[in-house]
Amino acid sequence: MMLKIEQQLIDNISQLLKRSIIADSALAQLKEDKQGNFSAIFPKGSVFKCAAMTFQPYIEEVADELMQWQQNKDQQLLVSLVKKIEQLFKVMSEFETLYQK
């Protein structure tokens, strides 16, 4: 059971990482075109510790938490990790939908 959860987490983070490379490139283009007027993807007080204008630092945060969870299998950390992954998928999908128009 744990191996299945672990593999699913790895697969999700891997998918997010691939998508973040494209999204971050689009964000850089928006910023260059003076259209990226925001200070962070996720606001202060969100589920994330970091605050960044690109997706990459958020992916790094969930990857770090995955490594921590792999070491101690802490249930609270797993819940936090899943929430962060869900938020990343949601916001990235919204961004992709808007950017492709």
C-alpha positions as MATLAB code, in Angstrom:
seq = 'MMLKIEQQLIDNISQLLKRSIIADSALAQLKEDKQGNFSAIFPKGSVFKCAAMTFQPYIEEVADELMQWQQNKDQQLLVSLVKKIEQLFKVMSEFETLYQK';
ca = [
       0.000    0.000    0.000;
       2.732    2.479    0.997;
       4.700    1.680   -2.160;
       1.647    2.446   -4.283;
       1.151    5.804   -2.519;
       4.851    6.573   -2.831;
       4.862    5.764   -6.562;
       1.761    7.904   -7.118;
       3.402   10.845   -5.334;
       6.563   10.445   -7.416;
       4.517   10.246  -10.636;
       2.509   13.357   -9.724;
       5.593   15.382   -8.819;
       7.318   14.242  -12.006;
       4.317   15.328  -14.090;
       4.193   18.673  -12.281;
       7.897   19.189  -12.869;
       7.518   18.648  -16.629;
       4.523   20.974  -16.793;
       6.271   23.596  -14.642;
       9.123   23.924  -17.138;
       6.638   24.966  -19.846;
       4.579   27.111  -17.458;
       7.666   28.894  -16.105;
       8.769   29.632  -19.656;
       5.331   31.136  -20.352;
       5.537   33.159  -17.131;
       8.936   34.513  -18.184;
       7.436   35.556  -21.525;
       4.504   37.278  -19.789;
       6.899   39.133  -17.503;
       8.986   40.182  -20.506;
       5.796   41.467  -22.183;
       5.006   43.403  -18.965;
       1.916   41.239  -18.311;
       3.119   39.299  -15.279;
       2.046   41.695  -12.546;
       2.069   39.497   -9.463;
       4.505   38.802   -6.671;
       3.870   35.087   -6.112;
       1.874   32.240   -7.610;
       0.483   31.311   -4.204;
      -0.355   34.059   -1.682;
       1.148   34.290    1.779;
      -0.742   32.049    4.148;
      -1.210   29.345    1.504;
      -0.205   25.734    2.118;
       3.304   26.521    0.817;
       6.256   27.807    2.816;
       7.932   29.457   -0.177;
       6.632   32.388   -2.206;
       7.800   32.604   -5.805;
       6.867   33.998   -9.198;
       7.552   30.673  -10.912;
       6.364   27.120  -10.298;
       9.839   25.608   -9.865;
      10.371   26.564   -6.172;
       6.989   25.055   -5.294;
       7.917   21.820   -7.065;
      11.188   21.791   -5.115;
       9.249   22.230   -1.873;
       6.992   19.229   -2.568;
       9.989   17.146   -3.704;
      11.769   17.974   -0.425;
       8.661   17.025    1.557;
       8.412   13.769   -0.376;
      11.972   12.901    0.658;
      11.158   13.740    4.288;
       8.017   11.622    4.125;
       9.925    8.706    2.574;
      12.203    8.737    5.620;
       9.586    8.914    8.379;
       6.189    8.079    6.767;
       4.571   10.752    8.936;
       0.818   10.916    8.299;
       0.559   14.708    8.779;
       3.379   15.294    6.324;
       1.625   13.057    3.802;
      -1.608   15.070    4.160;
       0.334   18.340    3.698;
       2.146   16.931    0.672;
      -1.065   15.771   -1.008;
      -2.706   19.180   -0.417;
       0.263   20.953   -1.987;
       0.257   18.634   -5.007;
      -3.496   19.195   -5.456;
      -3.007   22.983   -5.286;
      -0.194   22.834   -7.832;
      -2.281   20.790  -10.267;
      -5.256   23.125   -9.842;
      -3.345   26.379  -10.305;
      -1.171   25.009  -13.092;
      -4.247   23.788  -14.987;
      -5.914   27.188  -14.573;
      -2.766   28.913  -15.801;
      -2.435   26.581  -18.791;
      -6.070   27.175  -19.739;
      -5.666   30.964  -19.562;
      -2.321   31.041  -21.304;
      -3.452   28.880  -24.235;
      -6.275   31.276  -25.162;
];
